Amino acid sequence: MIGGGGIRAVAYKNFLQSKSHSVDMLSFDEIWQSRIVLLYHNARAHLFANGLSWMMKKVADALESKIKSGKYDVVIGVETQLSYVFTRELKCLKIFSWEAMTDELYFNPRIKKDSELGRIRRLREMELEICMHSDYVVFPWETTENYIRKHIWNGSNFLTIRYGCYPQSKLASFSFPPSIVSLGNLNGYWVNKELLSYLTSISPYVINTYGKPRPERKYRVNYKGYASSLDVLYDYQFGLNTISKDIFRRNHFSSRPLAYLACGLPVLSPDWMQFSHELKGCLPYNEDNFVDLVDQFSEKNLWEKLSQEAHAQARELDWNITLKPLEKLISK
């Protein structure tokens, strides 16, 4: 497994080990990894020159020797920037979990597209090289696969293996007036802190925000710091997801709602995101109807029904179910 300690990589590892597969997490010197993350997330123009594409090649060099010496039957790449090694002859099954890195860079408002377009297109070429040299390219949801097929490449090696969750036995409980929680990464442009700020300002109900890094003061959110445990979700009646409006994010996927669903917490997710319409227990909202939706589903009977639907959806998306197709690929 090529990747860090992210939820997806850990879920893959735990599931495959439960099926008696031996799994190693392949990495490389932490200095290289920290530089990759810096280049990828900051995406500043002066870092692009001989930056990310060069780094991906150097990482591939380091990982190639590790993979060949390990004599692995299967290699799974769960991060695009770490998976360029798939363009090498590895003599094993190669499974690439793709979430379209270049689109995140292109739609990041901090990037000067006019001066960086050439380098961004080079990164796209490298992504496609990874795809074309992979035996299977896996997507976290059908919406993402459809987006890639329509706009980037219609690969014959594509399939969706849905992102999952771990359903909890303890469930969220009703309370009125309700409280709303926003929990998750606050770094990416797609988090849409402007939307979070606006909803916080217009909501008559408490909206508390957890995550890293701390949002700038200008957003005026009720920041509660980093939640070391998901147990904080049990203090709330709705889980809030915010997302940007670019075409990539409208057609992509978000893992945040699944954390809410796992404990039966009804989800509020933007209606411009197709993913929001495909989840039970989820209320697609916009800036105009947000408060009305919370008002409506704060009625005890409606809330309890929605909570039951949320947990039923989580049980369908249990990692132990969603990852069964992954084992079939490996066991062929």
C-alpha positions as CSV (number, residue, x, y, z in Angstrom):
1,M,0.0,0.0,0.0
2,I,1.4,3.4,-1.0
3,G,0.1,6.1,1.1
4,G,0.1,7.6,4.6
5,G,-2.2,7.2,7.6
6,G,-5.3,8.6,6.0
7,I,-8.7,7.1,6.6
8,R,-8.9,5.4,3.2
9,A,-5.4,3.8,3.4
10,V,-6.0,2.6,6.9
11,A,-9.4,1.2,6.0
12,Y,-7.9,-0.7,3.0
13,K,-5.2,-2.1,5.2
14,N,-7.5,-3.2,8.1
15,F,-10.0,-4.8,5.6
16,L,-7.3,-6.7,3.7
17,Q,-5.6,-7.9,6.8
18,S,-9.0,-9.2,8.1
19,K,-9.1,-11.3,5.0
20,S,-5.7,-12.8,5.8
21,H,-3.7,-10.7,3.3
22,S,-0.3,-9.5,4.4
23,V,-0.2,-5.7,4.0
24,D,2.8,-3.3,4.2
25,M,2.4,0.4,4.1
26,L,5.2,1.7,1.8
27,S,6.5,5.1,2.4
28,F,9.8,7.0,2.1
29,D,11.9,9.4,4.0
30,E,9.7,11.9,5.9
31,I,11.5,14.8,4.4
32,W,10.4,13.9,1.0
33,Q,6.9,13.3,2.2
34,S,6.6,16.7,3.9
35,R,7.9,18.5,0.8
36,I,5.3,16.7,-1.3
37,V,2.5,17.8,1.0
38,L,3.8,21.4,1.1
39,L,3.9,21.5,-2.7
40,Y,0.5,19.9,-3.1
41,H,-1.5,21.8,-0.6
42,N,0.1,25.3,-0.9
43,A,0.1,25.2,-4.7
44,R,2.0,28.5,-4.9
45,A,3.4,29.6,-8.2
46,H,7.0,29.8,-7.1
47,L,6.9,26.2,-5.9
48,F,5.7,24.8,-9.2
49,A,8.9,25.5,-11.1
50,N,10.7,22.1,-11.3
51,G,8.5,21.3,-8.2
52,L,5.7,18.8,-7.9
53,S,6.3,16.9,-11.2
54,W,10.0,16.6,-10.4
55,M,9.2,15.5,-6.9
56,M,6.8,12.8,-8.1
57,K,9.5,11.4,-10.3
58,K,12.0,11.3,-7.5
59,V,9.5,9.6,-5.1
60,A,8.8,7.1,-7.9
61,D,12.6,6.3,-8.0
62,A,12.7,5.6,-4.3
63,L,9.5,3.6,-4.2
64,E,10.4,1.5,-7.2
65,S,13.4,-0.1,-5.5
66,K,11.3,-0.8,-2.4
67,I,8.5,-2.4,-4.3
68,K,10.9,-4.6,-6.4
69,S,12.9,-5.7,-3.4
70,G,9.7,-6.6,-1.5
71,K,8.4,-8.8,-4.4
72,Y,4.8,-7.8,-3.8
73,D,1.9,-9.4,-5.7
74,V,-0.3,-6.2,-5.5
75,V,0.5,-2.5,-5.0
76,I,-2.3,-0.1,-4.2
77,G,-1.6,3.7,-4.6
78,V,-4.0,5.8,-2.5
79,E,-2.5,9.2,-3.3
80,T,-1.9,10.6,-6.8
81,Q,1.3,12.4,-5.9
82,L,2.8,9.2,-4.5
83,S,1.7,6.9,-7.3
84,Y,3.9,7.9,-10.3
85,V,5.8,4.7,-9.6
86,F,3.0,2.9,-11.4
87,T,4.5,4.1,-14.7
88,R,7.4,1.7,-14.0
89,E,7.6,-2.0,-14.7
90,L,6.8,-3.5,-11.3
91,K,5.7,-7.1,-12.2
92,C,2.7,-7.0,-10.0
93,L,-1.0,-6.0,-10.0
94,K,-1.3,-2.2,-9.8
95,I,-4.5,-0.6,-8.3
96,F,-4.6,3.2,-8.4
97,S,-7.2,5.0,-6.2
98,W,-7.7,8.3,-8.1
99,E,-9.2,11.5,-6.8
100,A,-8.1,13.9,-9.5
101,M,-5.3,15.9,-8.0
102,T,-4.8,18.3,-10.9
103,D,-8.4,19.5,-10.7
104,E,-7.9,20.5,-7.1
105,L,-4.9,22.5,-8.1
106,Y,-6.6,24.1,-11.2
107,F,-9.7,25.3,-9.2
108,N,-7.6,26.5,-6.2
109,P,-8.1,30.3,-6.3
110,R,-4.6,30.8,-4.9
111,I,-3.1,29.5,-8.2
112,K,-2.3,32.0,-10.9
113,K,-3.7,29.9,-13.8
114,D,-2.5,32.2,-16.5
115,S,1.2,31.7,-15.6
116,E,0.9,28.1,-14.3
117,L,-1.4,26.5,-17.0
118,G,1.5,24.7,-18.7
119,R,2.7,23.1,-15.5
120,I,-0.8,22.1,-14.5
121,R,-1.3,20.4,-17.8
122,R,2.0,18.6,-17.3
123,L,0.7,17.2,-14.0
124,R,-2.5,16.1,-15.8
125,E,-0.3,14.2,-18.3
126,M,1.4,12.5,-15.4
127,E,-1.9,11.6,-13.8
128,L,-3.0,10.0,-17.1
129,E,0.3,8.1,-17.3
130,I,-0.5,6.6,-13.9
131,C,-4.0,5.6,-15.0
132,M,-2.8,4.1,-18.3
133,H,-0.2,2.0,-16.6
134,S,-2.6,0.8,-13.8
135,D,-4.5,-2.5,-14.0
136,Y,-7.4,-0.9,-12.2
137,V,-8.3,2.7,-11.5
138,V,-10.6,3.0,-8.5
139,F,-12.9,5.9,-7.6
140,P,-14.6,6.7,-4.2
141,W,-18.1,7.3,-5.7
142,E,-19.9,6.9,-9.0
143,T,-20.1,10.7,-9.3
144,T,-16.4,11.0,-9.4
145,E,-16.0,8.3,-12.0
146,N,-18.6,9.9,-14.2
147,Y,-16.9,13.2,-14.0
148,I,-13.5,11.7,-15.0
149,R,-15.1,9.8,-17.9
150,K,-16.9,12.9,-19.2
151,H,-14.2,15.4,-18.9
152,I,-10.8,13.7,-18.7
153,W,-10.4,10.1,-19.9
154,N,-12.9,7.3,-20.5
155,G,-10.7,4.4,-19.2
156,S,-11.6,0.8,-19.7
157,N,-9.9,0.0,-16.4
158,F,-12.2,2.3,-14.3
159,L,-14.5,1.1,-11.5
160,T,-16.0,2.6,-8.4
161,I,-15.4,1.1,-5.0
162,R,-17.4,3.3,-2.7
163,Y,-15.8,5.1,0.2
164,G,-17.1,3.6,3.5
165,C,-17.4,4.3,7.2
166,Y,-17.6,2.4,10.5
167,P,-21.2,2.5,11.7
168,Q,-21.5,3.1,15.4
169,S,-23.7,1.3,17.9
170,K,-24.3,4.6,19.8
171,L,-26.5,7.0,17.9
172,A,-27.1,10.7,18.0
173,S,-30.1,11.8,20.1
174,F,-32.8,14.4,19.5
175,S,-32.8,17.8,21.3
176,F,-34.6,21.0,20.7
177,P,-33.5,23.6,19.9
178,P,-31.0,21.7,17.7
179,S,-27.2,22.3,17.5
180,I,-25.2,21.9,14.3
181,V,-21.6,20.7,13.9
182,S,-19.1,21.2,11.1
183,L,-16.2,18.8,11.6
184,G,-13.3,18.2,9.3
185,N,-10.4,19.6,7.3
186,L,-10.4,23.4,7.2
187,N,-7.4,23.8,4.9
188,G,-8.6,23.1,1.3
189,Y,-10.2,25.7,-0.8
190,W,-13.1,23.3,-1.4
191,V,-14.1,23.5,2.3
192,N,-15.8,26.8,1.3
193,K,-15.2,28.7,4.6
194,E,-17.1,31.6,3.1
195,L,-20.2,29.5,3.0
196,L,-19.6,28.2,6.5
197,S,-19.2,31.8,7.7
198,Y,-22.4,32.9,6.0
199,L,-24.5,30.0,7.4
200,T,-23.1,30.7,10.8
201,S,-24.2,34.3,10.5
202,I,-27.7,33.6,9.4
203,S,-28.6,30.5,11.5
204,P,-30.7,31.0,14.6
205,Y,-29.2,27.7,15.7
206,V,-25.7,27.1,17.1
207,I,-23.2,26.0,14.4
208,N,-19.9,24.9,16.0
209,T,-16.8,24.2,13.9
210,Y,-14.0,21.7,14.6
211,G,-10.9,21.0,12.6
212,K,-7.5,22.3,11.5
213,P,-6.1,24.8,10.8
214,R,-7.9,27.5,12.8
215,P,-9.9,29.7,10.4
216,E,-9.0,33.3,10.1
217,R,-10.9,35.7,12.3
218,K,-12.6,37.3,9.3
219,Y,-14.8,34.2,8.9
220,R,-16.3,34.7,12.4
221,V,-17.1,31.0,12.9
222,N,-17.7,29.4,16.3
223,Y,-14.3,27.6,16.3
224,K,-14.0,24.9,18.9
225,G,-10.5,23.6,18.0
226,Y,-9.5,20.1,16.8
227,A,-11.8,17.3,17.9
228,S,-9.5,14.4,19.1
229,S,-12.5,12.1,19.0
230,L,-15.7,11.8,17.0
231,D,-17.6,11.5,20.2
232,V,-18.2,15.3,20.0
233,L,-20.8,14.5,17.3
234,Y,-23.2,13.1,19.9
235,D,-23.6,16.7,21.2
236,Y,-25.3,17.7,18.0
237,Q,-28.5,17.1,15.9
238,F,-27.2,17.9,12.4
239,G,-23.8,17.5,10.7
240,L,-22.9,20.3,8.3
241,N,-21.0,19.8,5.0
242,T,-19.8,22.8,3.0
243,I,-18.2,22.6,-0.4
244,S,-17.2,24.9,-3.2
245,K,-19.2,25.4,-6.4
246,D,-16.6,24.5,-9.1
247,I,-17.5,21.8,-11.5
248,F,-15.0,19.3,-10.0
249,R,-16.4,19.6,-6.5
250,R,-20.0,19.6,-7.7
251,N,-19.4,16.2,-9.3
252,H,-16.9,14.7,-6.8
253,F,-17.3,13.2,-3.4
254,S,-16.9,14.2,0.2
255,S,-16.0,11.9,3.1
256,R,-17.3,14.3,5.8
257,P,-21.0,13.3,5.5
258,L,-20.1,9.6,6.1
259,A,-18.6,10.4,9.5
260,Y,-22.0,12.0,10.4
261,L,-24.0,9.2,9.1
262,A,-22.0,6.6,11.0
263,C,-23.6,7.8,14.3
264,G,-27.0,8.5,12.9
265,L,-26.5,12.2,12.6
266,P,-28.7,13.8,9.9
267,V,-26.5,15.6,7.3
268,L,-26.9,19.0,5.7
269,S,-25.0,19.1,2.4
270,P,-25.0,21.6,-0.5
271,D,-27.6,20.9,-3.1
272,W,-25.2,21.8,-5.9
273,M,-23.2,18.7,-5.1
274,Q,-24.6,15.6,-6.8
275,F,-23.3,13.4,-4.0
276,S,-25.7,15.1,-1.6
277,H,-28.7,13.7,-3.5
278,E,-27.4,10.1,-3.4
279,L,-27.4,9.7,0.4
280,K,-30.2,8.7,2.7
281,G,-30.4,10.7,5.8
282,C,-29.0,13.8,4.0
283,L,-30.8,17.1,3.4
284,P,-29.5,19.0,0.3
285,Y,-29.5,22.7,1.1
286,N,-28.7,26.0,-0.4
287,E,-28.1,29.5,1.0
288,D,-31.8,30.4,0.7
289,N,-33.5,27.3,2.2
290,F,-30.9,26.3,4.9
291,V,-32.7,27.7,7.9
292,D,-36.1,26.5,6.7
293,L,-34.8,22.9,6.3
294,V,-33.4,22.9,9.8
295,D,-36.7,24.3,11.1
296,Q,-38.7,21.6,9.3
297,F,-36.6,18.7,10.4
298,S,-36.3,19.8,14.0
299,E,-39.7,18.3,14.6
300,K,-39.1,15.3,16.7
301,N,-40.8,12.7,14.5
302,L,-39.2,13.9,11.3
303,W,-35.8,14.1,12.9
304,E,-35.9,10.6,14.3
305,K,-37.0,9.2,10.9
306,L,-34.1,11.1,9.3
307,S,-31.7,9.8,11.9
308,Q,-32.8,6.2,11.3
309,E,-32.3,6.7,7.5
310,A,-28.8,8.1,8.2
311,H,-27.7,5.1,10.2
312,A,-29.3,2.7,7.7
313,Q,-27.2,4.4,5.0
314,A,-24.1,4.1,7.2
315,R,-24.7,0.4,7.6
316,E,-24.9,0.0,3.8
317,L,-21.6,1.9,3.5
318,D,-19.8,-0.2,6.1
319,W,-16.1,-0.5,5.0
320,N,-16.5,-4.3,5.4
321,I,-19.2,-4.2,2.7
322,T,-17.9,-1.5,0.3
323,L,-14.4,-3.0,0.1
324,K,-15.5,-6.5,-1.0
325,P,-14.9,-5.6,-4.6
326,L,-11.3,-4.7,-3.7
327,E,-10.6,-8.2,-2.4
328,K,-12.1,-9.7,-5.5
329,L,-9.7,-7.7,-7.7
330,I,-6.8,-8.9,-5.6
331,S,-7.9,-12.5,-5.4
332,K,-8.4,-13.0,-9.2
